[in-house]
Amino acid sequence: MIVEGGAHVLSCGVTRDAAMLREGPAYVVGGNHAAYLRVRPILRATAAREQNVPCVAYAGTGVAGHSAQHVHDDLAAADLQLAVDAYELIVTGLGRKPEAAGEIFADWDTGELRSRLMETAARVLGRPDDRPFADHLAAELGVPAIPQAATEATGELDVTVPEIFEALYSARIDAYSRAFERLPVEHRASIASAWRAGSAIGGRFLNYVREAFEAEPVPARLEDDLYFAGVLRHYRPAWRRVTAEAARIGLAVPSLRAPASAA
């Protein structure tokens, strides 16, 4: 926007997904705060809405909007890898059919993992084509595909689907905890709120993230929040068991293995 003495440049990344752009994207904006307040009514009028709240947030001065978008994109890639690893655990590790994995994802989409990720994964597996699951899911989410290492499992996992869910949820907490540390602490709650819709990572999980960073005192890390700390305490044994079983049969699950070994 043009102001006396020059122009203010606001930084803001938005989704690449055409359908979400038509419905309204999430806006996380960086730059001069007064300039942001001038354009905020336009952003709120065109943004996605969650619980009737426009998905718009201020991320800080300078290029904070672009920095936030990098965090978002890294989280979208992490979510994609988590879904692919869960698929491999269910289909390759447990010997279930892909459509059965789709039913499991659909069930997970009714609870704590309710999200665009789970909804899309279930839909993709309900309408398979000749593309690998990872590529098909990435295309439907509107995010870049991630390279997948070819592995051949030798044996069957001795774990349950609920244990896989607990491992997946724990690893997601770990990924989001590390990612949100890269955002200004005073803006973490509003950014989480903005990403709940109109973004590739939208879903119920970000309600919990927002609530964590709205608490007083604000936790230094997401996993320090009372809710998330309790979840990790209860789910971590399953997380370790799933990653150990995957290693035993030679099944690569990169989104799960590394964090669990350090937990």
N, C-alpha and C positions, 0 to 999 in steps of 0.2 A: 504494500500500500504506500502511496505517496504522502509524505508529511512535509511540513515546513523544514527546509534545510536538507531534504533528501528523501530517501525511501527506506522503509523497513522491510526486511525480507523475513518471512516466516517459513520455517521448515516443517514439513508434514509428509509422511508417507501414508499411502492408502493401499488397500487390497488390490491385487491384480485380477481378482475374480469378477467377471462381467456381471454375473447374477447379483452378487453382493453390492456391486456399484450401483446397479439399477434400484436395489432395495434401500440403499444408503450404506455408506461405509462408516467405519470408526475413524475419528480424527484425533490424533495425538500430536499437538502442535508445539514447536519450539520457536523462540525468538523474543522480540520485545513484548513485554507483557501488556502494555497499553495498546499496541497494535493488535495483539491477540484479542483483547476485549472488544476492539472495534469490529472485528470480523466474526466474533463468536456467534452472534445471532444468525448469520448466514450458515455457519457450520451446523449449529443446532437444528436449523430448519431442514437441512439436507442429510443429516446423519442417521444412521441406524438408531433404533431405540430398544432399550431393554427395561422391562417393567415401567414403561412409559418415560424413561429417562434418556435423553439424547446421549449418544456415545461420543462425547467430546471431552478432551482433557488437555490441560497445559502441562508441558514436560520440563519447562525451564528456558533459560536464555540461550542465545546462540543457535547451534545446530542440534539442540536437544531433541527436536522432533525426529530428525533423521537418525540420531543415536537410538531413540526409542524404537524406531522402525527396525533397526538392526536387531535389537533384542527380540522384538516380535517375530522376525523372520527366523531367528535362531530357535525360538520356542516352537514355531510351526514345524521346523525340521526335526526337532526333538520329539514332538508329538507324532509326526509321521513315522519316525523310527520306532517309537514305542508301539504303535499299532502294528507295524510290520513284524516286530519281534513277538508280540502277543500272538499274531497269526501263525508265525513259525512254531511257537511253543504248542499251540493248539493243534495245528494241522500236521506238522512234521513230528513234533515231540509226542503228542498224544494219539496221533493217527486218526484224528477226526476229519471229516470231509469239509471242504471250504464252506459249503452252505451251513454246516453246523457251527463253524466259526462265526458266520454272519449272524446266526441266531444268538450266539453268546454276546457278540458286540451289541446287538439290539437290546438284549437284557441289561447289559452294563449301561446303556444309554438311558435307562429309567432311574438310575441311582446317582451315586456320587460322581460318576464319570459322564453324566449327561452332557453332551457336547456335540458340536458340529463334526468333530473327529469321529466319534463313535457312530453317530447317525449316518455319516457318509460311508464309513467302513462297512456297516451293515448293508447299506444300499448297494455298494459296489459288489459285495459278495452275493447279493440276491440277483444281480444282473451281470454275471461274469462275461468277459470277452477274451480275446486272445492275448491281452497284455498281462504281464506279471502283476500280482496284487499291488506291489509297491508303486509301480508306474501308474496303474489305473487310479489308485487312491490319490496320488499326488496330483494327477490331472483333474480329478473331481474337486479337490480342495483348492485348486488354483495356486499350488506352491511348486517350487522346483523339485524334480525327482532326485532321489539320493542313491548313490551307487550301492549295490548290494553284493556282498561277498558270497561266492558259491560255496556251500558247505554240504557235506553228506553226513547226516547223523547216523550213528551206529547204536541202535537200541531205542528204547522207549522211555520217556520220562516217568518217574515215580512221583508225580505231583498231581494235585487236583486243579480244576478250573478255578475254584475260589482262591487257591494259593497263587495262581497266575495273576488273578485280579489284584491281590494284595501286593504282589511284587511290582506290577505295573503302576499301581497307585503310588507306592512308595517312591519308585524311580521318577515319577512325574513330580512329586513334591520336591525331590532333590534337584531336578532340572530347573523348576521354576524358582526355587530358592536361590540357586546360583545366578540365574538370569536377572532376577529382580534386584540383586545386589548392584547391578550395573546402572540402575535407575536412581535419580535423586530421591532420597528417602521421603522428602516432604510431598512428593508427587506420586508415590507408588500406589496409594489407594485409588486415586482418581484415574490413573492410567489403567489399573486393573479393571475398574468399573467401565471405562471406555471400550476395552477390548472384549467385553462380554458378548457383544453382537457386532456384526459388520466386519469381522476379522476371521482369519483362518483358525484362530485358537479359541473362538467364542464358546462359552458353555458355563455350567454351574460351578465348576472348579474356581473360576475367577470371582465368583461371589465370595467364596471362602478366603481367597487371597485379599480381596478388598477389605473384608471384615478384619482380617489379621492386621493389616496396615492402618486401619482406623482405630485400633486399640490404643489405650494409654497405659504404660508407655509403649511407643511403637517398637516392635521387635526388630533387632538388628538384622536378623535373617528370618525367612519365612518359617523355617523348621523350629524356630524358637517360640513361635506362637503356640498357645495352649492346645488348640485343636490339632494342629499339624504335628506337634510333638507327641501328643497322645496317639495319633494314627501311626506314626513311625514306630513308637514303642510296641504297639500291638502287631503291626504288619511286618516289621523287620525280620523276624524269624522265617516267615514265608519267603521274603525277598531273598534271603541268603540261601534258603533251600532250593528255590527255583533256579538261581544262578549256578549253584553247585551241580544240580542235576543236568542243566544244559551243558555245562563244561564236561560232565562225565560222558555224555553221549556225543560230544563234539558239535553241538548246535550253537551257532554264533548268535548272540543276543546282545549287541554292543550297548544298547541303551540301558540295559539292566545290569550287566556284569560289572563294569568299572565302579559305579557308585556303591554297589553293595559291598564290594571288597574293602572299601574304605570306611564303611559305616560302622 
